[in-house]
Amino acid sequence: MSATPTTKPTFATIEPASQASERIKAFVYDQVDRDAAPFKPERDEFWKRLNVTETELWLDSGDIESIDSLWDAQFSGLTTNNTLLNKEVQNGTYDDLVPQTTNLVEQLPEDARVREIAFILNLCHGLNLAQRFGCKVSVELHTDVANDSEATLAFARRCQEICPDSFVVKVPLTPAGLIAIRKLRDENIRVNCTLGFSARQNYVATALARPSFVNVFLGRLNSYVADNQLGDGKLVGEKTALSSQTEVATFTRGLPATDTRQIAASLRDASQLPRLAGIDVITMPAKVAQQAKQTLRQPWKSQLNEQHSVQLAEDRDPARVRIEKLWHVSNAERKFVQKAILSPVASADELKRMAADHGLEDLFPTMADTELQTIAGDGKIPQHHRWEERIERGDLAIDSLMTLAGLASFTASQAELDQRIRKHLH
């Protein structure tokens, strides 16, 4: 994929390496004791005994107190997101910090000021986590930039400047996100391509953008099937995550410039952990880690060669669900990837058109504003009956629908965070 054209973001941003950016960088550094020794947990052999595979273990949390109680030498990363950061902000953790930032961003319009302060809070929190636990920290950008490649590039580059050894920039799996990720990877900036829900999405992301990590939010997939009474929901996400692992590993094998690794995310229960053994990375919420220590005893066996069986409810027509799209990569998707590699595109719109030309309208679906509002209103788990006709028609699929729902959910959390910031600006 060729470099993106030199265009400005659709809203005001601070340029990397500018005087304003450098002042903010210095401010963030001042909020963290960078000479403090990393937190050292008490010795606990639990995870070492349990995880005898090569799976890397992360915690999906931004709550330092919860992490302290669970942290172990076997953990090597933390994932945060807009929802997790919002919890910390709503607790008042950074209320005293917000007024101190206003003189750093006073030259910007109010919306841009709020966005910038939210970015500063994210950097401060991420740097605190990296300093305390000495590990990789996935840091999410403001949801406003999800569909803006140039804004994503600007914020991601500044994020990298703060903590290049520990920060992994989270960018959602949107057409604009993929365009930005490829450029960031050309600059050796590590990226966690988030909000992935299928093997085909992650195959496309790996081939076209080479992110450091891709995800399957597997717990949400199980809930989608169960909550919509499409089936019992068991093993849907696990089957998808393991299939995605196979596709990503197969594509990257023998390609030194592509080192993408698969993350299993959105776990709901400790019983899911052994079913994912052998996958590259598992990131688990604190409550799942706590439950694991109480309930799991047997060492894990790799599940990479397992073929989990998933059945729809008897009264469900498979053609109106098309659940196989979660774990199957079609010939059309492989041909689309080949075309996109041989004829690189420079914009999100071009990428969407190329996908549509290959009969893959459902990969990056076109949605009316009213449809996006409906998705946002449903929350993390959309109501299947609203979208059944489009899914059957082939211009929408469960994975792309779930990506849109996930982004809408993060956007709602971001709006709450932004509102708290606004309260301190007036």
C-alpha positions in Angstrom: 0.0 0.0 0.0 1.4 3.3 -1.0 2.0 6.2 1.4 -1.1 8.3 2.2 -1.4 11.6 0.4 -0.3 14.7 2.2 -3.7 16.0 3.4 -4.7 17.6 6.6 -7.0 15.9 9.2 -10.6 17.0 9.1 -10.2 18.8 12.4 -7.5 20.8 14.3 -4.6 18.8 15.6 -1.2 19.5 17.1 1.6 18.5 14.8 4.2 16.0 16.0 7.6 17.6 16.9 6.0 21.0 17.0 6.7 23.3 20.0 3.2 22.6 21.3 3.7 18.9 21.1 7.1 19.2 22.9 5.5 21.2 25.7 2.8 18.5 26.1 5.4 15.8 26.0 7.4 17.5 28.8 4.2 17.9 30.8 3.3 14.2 30.6 6.8 13.3 31.7 6.5 15.6 34.7 3.4 13.6 35.9 5.3 10.3 36.2 8.3 9.4 38.5 10.3 7.9 35.7 13.1 7.0 38.1 10.9 4.8 40.3 11.6 1.1 40.3 8.9 -1.1 38.6 6.4 -2.8 40.8 7.7 -6.3 41.9 4.9 -8.7 42.9 5.2 -11.5 45.4 6.5 -14.7 43.8 3.6 -16.8 42.6 4.1 -19.9 40.4 0.4 -20.2 39.4 0.5 -18.9 35.9 3.9 -20.5 35.2 2.4 -23.9 36.2 -0.8 -23.4 34.3 0.4 -21.8 31.0 2.9 -24.3 29.6 2.3 -23.1 26.0 3.9 -20.2 24.3 0.9 -17.9 24.9 1.8 -14.5 26.1 -0.5 -13.3 29.0 -1.7 -9.7 29.3 -4.2 -8.0 31.6 -7.1 -6.0 30.1 -7.3 -3.3 32.7 -6.4 0.3 33.5 -7.1 0.0 37.3 -3.7 0.2 39.0 -5.0 -1.2 42.3 -6.6 -4.2 40.6 -3.5 -4.8 38.5 -1.3 -4.7 41.7 -3.2 -7.5 43.3 -2.8 -9.7 40.2 0.4 -8.8 38.6 2.8 -11.6 38.0 6.1 -12.1 36.2 4.2 -14.2 33.7 2.3 -11.1 32.5 4.0 -9.0 29.8 1.3 -6.5 28.7 -1.7 -4.3 29.6 -4.5 -3.3 27.3 -6.5 -0.1 27.9 -9.3 1.5 25.9 -11.6 4.4 26.0 -14.0 2.6 28.3 -11.3 1.6 30.8 -9.8 5.1 30.8 -13.2 6.6 31.2 -13.7 4.6 34.4 -10.5 6.1 35.8 -11.4 9.6 34.8 -15.0 9.3 36.2 -13.5 8.2 39.5 -11.8 11.6 39.7 -8.3 10.2 39.3 -7.3 13.0 36.9 -9.5 15.9 37.9 -6.6 17.9 39.4 -4.7 17.3 36.2 -7.2 18.8 33.7 -6.9 22.4 34.8 -3.1 22.2 34.5 -3.4 21.3 30.8 -5.5 24.2 29.7 -2.6 26.6 29.0 -1.0 23.9 26.8 -3.9 23.8 24.4 -5.5 27.3 24.7 -4.7 28.0 21.0 -7.2 25.3 19.9 -10.9 25.5 19.4 -12.9 24.0 22.2 -13.6 20.6 20.6 -9.9 20.2 19.7 -8.9 21.3 23.2 -11.1 18.6 24.7 -9.7 16.0 22.3 -6.2 17.1 23.1 -6.7 17.0 26.9 -8.2 13.5 26.6 -5.1 12.5 24.7 -2.9 13.9 27.4 -4.8 12.0 30.1 -4.4 8.8 28.0 -0.7 9.4 27.8 -0.3 10.1 31.5 -2.3 7.0 32.4 -0.4 4.8 29.9 2.9 6.1 31.0 2.0 5.4 34.7 1.2 1.9 33.8 4.3 1.3 31.7 6.5 2.8 34.5 4.9 0.8 37.3 4.7 -2.6 35.6 7.6 -2.4 33.1 5.5 -3.9 30.3 3.9 -3.2 27.0 0.8 -1.0 27.2 -1.7 -0.7 24.4 -2.9 2.9 24.3 -6.1 3.8 22.5 -6.6 7.0 20.5 -9.6 9.3 20.6 -12.6 7.8 18.8 -12.9 11.0 16.7 -9.9 9.8 14.6 -11.2 6.4 13.8 -12.2 7.4 10.3 -9.4 9.9 9.7 -6.1 8.5 8.5 -4.1 11.7 8.8 -5.4 12.5 12.3 -4.6 8.9 13.4 -1.1 9.4 12.0 -0.6 12.6 13.9 -1.7 11.3 17.3 -0.1 7.9 16.9 3.3 9.5 16.1 3.1 11.7 19.2 2.1 8.7 21.3 5.1 6.8 20.1 7.4 9.7 21.0 6.3 9.6 24.6 7.2 5.9 25.3 8.6 4.1 22.2 9.8 1.1 24.3 6.4 0.3 25.9 3.6 1.9 24.1 1.6 0.1 21.4 -0.9 2.4 19.6 -4.4 1.0 19.3 -6.1 1.8 16.0 -9.5 0.4 15.1 -10.0 -1.9 12.1 -11.6 0.7 9.7 -10.6 1.5 6.1 -9.0 4.7 7.4 -7.4 2.8 10.2 -5.8 0.3 7.9 -4.4 3.1 5.7 -2.8 4.7 8.7 -1.5 1.5 10.2 0.5 0.6 7.1 2.2 4.0 7.2 2.9 3.7 11.0 4.4 0.2 10.5 6.7 1.6 7.8 7.9 4.0 10.5 8.4 1.1 12.9 5.6 2.2 15.2 4.0 -0.7 16.9 0.2 -0.9 16.4 -2.5 -3.0 17.9 -5.3 -3.2 15.3 -8.3 -3.4 17.5 -12.0 -4.2 17.2 -11.5 -7.2 15.0 -14.1 -10.0 15.0 -13.2 -12.5 12.4 -10.4 -14.4 10.7 -11.1 -12.7 7.4 -10.9 -9.2 8.9 -7.6 -10.0 10.5 -6.3 -11.7 7.4 -7.0 -8.5 5.4 -5.5 -6.3 8.1 -2.3 -8.5 8.4 -1.8 -8.6 4.6 -2.5 -4.9 3.9 -1.2 -3.1 7.0 1.1 -5.4 8.9 0.0 -4.4 12.4 2.0 -5.7 15.4 -1.2 -7.2 16.8 -4.7 -8.1 15.6 -7.7 -9.1 17.8 -10.8 -11.2 18.1 -13.2 -9.9 20.7 -14.5 -13.4 21.3 -16.7 -12.9 24.3 -18.8 -10.4 22.4 -19.2 -13.0 19.5 -20.5 -15.6 22.0 -22.9 -13.0 23.4 -24.1 -12.0 20.0 -25.1 -15.5 19.1 -26.7 -16.3 22.5 -28.4 -13.0 23.1 -30.0 -13.0 19.7 -31.1 -16.7 20.2 -29.1 -17.8 17.1 -27.7 -20.7 19.1 -26.2 -21.2 22.6 -23.2 -19.1 21.7 -20.7 -21.6 23.0 -17.2 -21.7 21.4 -18.2 -19.2 18.6 -15.5 -16.7 19.7 -13.0 -19.4 20.5 -13.4 -21.0 17.1 -13.1 -17.6 15.4 -10.0 -16.7 17.4 -8.2 -19.9 16.7 -9.1 -19.7 13.0 -7.8 -16.2 12.9 -4.6 -17.3 14.6 -4.1 -19.9 11.8 -4.7 -17.3 9.0 -2.4 -14.7 10.5 0.4 -17.2 11.3 0.2 -18.8 7.8 0.4 -15.4 6.1 3.3 -14.1 8.2 5.3 -17.3 8.0 8.6 -16.7 6.2 7.9 -12.9 5.8 10.4 -11.1 8.0 8.7 -7.7 7.4 5.4 -9.0 8.8 5.4 -10.0 12.5 1.7 -9.7 13.2 0.5 -11.6 16.3 -3.0 -12.7 17.3 -4.7 -11.5 20.5 -7.7 -13.2 22.1 -9.6 -10.4 23.8 -13.0 -9.8 25.5 -12.9 -12.9 27.7 -15.9 -13.3 29.9 -15.0 -16.4 32.0 -11.9 -18.3 33.1 -13.1 -21.5 31.5 -12.3 -19.8 28.1 -8.5 -19.6 28.9 -7.6 -23.3 28.4 -9.7 -23.3 25.2 -7.4 -20.6 23.8 -4.1 -22.1 24.9 -1.3 -21.7 22.3 -2.7 -18.6 20.7 -0.1 -15.8 20.5 -1.6 -13.5 23.2 -4.5 -13.7 25.7 -5.6 -10.4 27.3 -7.9 -11.0 30.2 -10.0 -8.7 32.5 -9.0 -8.6 36.1 -12.1 -10.6 37.2 -11.2 -13.4 34.8 -7.7 -13.6 36.1 -9.0 -13.7 39.7 -11.5 -16.4 38.7 -8.7 -18.4 37.0 -6.7 -18.5 40.2 -9.7 -19.8 42.1 -10.9 -22.5 39.6 -8.1 -23.6 37.2 -5.7 -26.4 38.1 -4.7 -28.4 35.1 -1.8 -27.3 32.8 -3.1 -26.1 29.5 -2.7 -28.1 26.3 -2.3 -26.2 23.0 -5.6 -25.8 21.1 -4.1 -24.6 17.9 -5.1 -27.8 16.0 -8.6 -28.0 17.6 -11.7 -27.6 15.3 -14.4 -26.4 17.7 -17.9 -27.3 16.5 -20.5 -24.5 16.5 -24.2 -25.2 15.8 -27.0 -22.7 15.1 -30.4 -23.2 16.7 -32.6 -25.5 14.7 -35.1 -22.8 13.7 -32.3 -20.6 12.3 -31.6 -20.5 8.6 -27.8 -20.5 8.0 -28.2 -18.3 4.9 -29.8 -15.5 7.1 -26.9 -15.7 9.6 -23.8 -16.5 7.6 -21.9 -17.2 10.8 -19.2 -19.0 8.8 -17.9 -15.6 7.7 -16.4 -15.3 11.2 -13.9 -18.1 10.7 -13.7 -18.7 7.0 -11.5 -16.7 4.5 -13.1 -16.9 1.0 -11.4 -16.9 -2.4 -12.9 -13.5 -3.0 -11.1 -12.1 0.1 -7.8 -13.7 -0.9 -8.1 -12.2 -4.4 -9.0 -8.8 -2.9 -5.8 -9.0 -0.8 -3.7 -9.9 -3.8 -5.1 -7.1 -5.8 -4.6 -4.6 -3.0 -1.0 -5.7 -2.6 -0.2 -5.5 -6.3 -2.1 -2.2 -6.8 -1.8 -0.3 -3.5 -4.4 2.3 -2.7 -3.9 5.6 -0.9 -7.2 6.3 0.7 -10.0 4.7 2.7 -12.5 5.4 0.0 -10.3 3.6 -2.6 -10.0 0.6 -0.2 -13.7 0.4 0.2 -14.3 0.6 -3.6 -11.7 -2.1 -4.2 -13.4 -4.4 -1.7 -16.8 -3.8 -3.3 -15.4 -4.5 -6.7 -14.5 -8.0 -5.4 -18.0 -8.5 -4.1 -17.0 -7.7 -0.5 -19.4 -4.9 0.3 -19.9 -6.5 3.7 -16.3 -6.1 4.7 -16.5 -2.3 4.9 -20.3 -1.7 4.7 -21.9 1.5 3.8 -24.2 2.7 6.6 -26.7 5.6 6.7 -26.5 7.9 9.8 -29.8 6.5 11.0 -28.4 3.0 10.9 -25.3 4.0 12.8 -27.6 5.6 15.4 -29.5 2.3 15.7 -26.3 0.4 16.2 -25.2 2.9 18.9 -28.5 2.6 20.6 -28.2 -1.2 20.9 -24.8 -1.1 22.6 -22.1 -3.6 22.3 -24.4 -6.4 21.1 -26.5 -5.4 18.1 -30.0 -6.9 17.6 -29.7 -9.4 14.8 -33.2 -9.1 13.5 -32.6 -5.5 12.5 -29.8 -6.5 10.1 -30.9 -10.0 9.0 -31.9 -8.9 5.5 -28.7 -7.1 4.8 -26.6 -10.0 6.2 -28.5 -12.4 3.9 -28.1 -10.0 1.0 -24.4 -9.8 1.5 -23.7 -6.1 2.1 -23.3 -6.5 5.9 -21.9 -9.3 8.1 -21.7 -10.1 11.7 -18.0 -9.2 12.0 -18.3 -5.8 10.4 -21.5 -5.1 12.3 -19.7 -5.9 15.6 -16.8 -3.6 14.6 -19.3 -0.8 14.2 -21.0 -1.6 17.5 -17.7 -1.8 19.3 -16.6 1.6 17.9 -20.0 3.1 18.9 -19.6 1.8 22.4 -16.1 3.2 22.8 -17.4 6.5 21.3 -20.1 6.6 24.0 -17.4 6.1 26.7 -15.3 8.8 25.1 -18.2 11.2 25.1 -18.6 10.7 28.9 -14.9 11.3 29.4 -15.0 14.4 27.2 -17.9 15.8 29.1 -16.0 15.5 32.4 -13.2 17.4 30.8 -15.6 20.1 29.5 -16.8 20.6 33.1 -13.4 21.7 34.1 -13.0 24.1 31.2 -16.0 26.3 32.1 
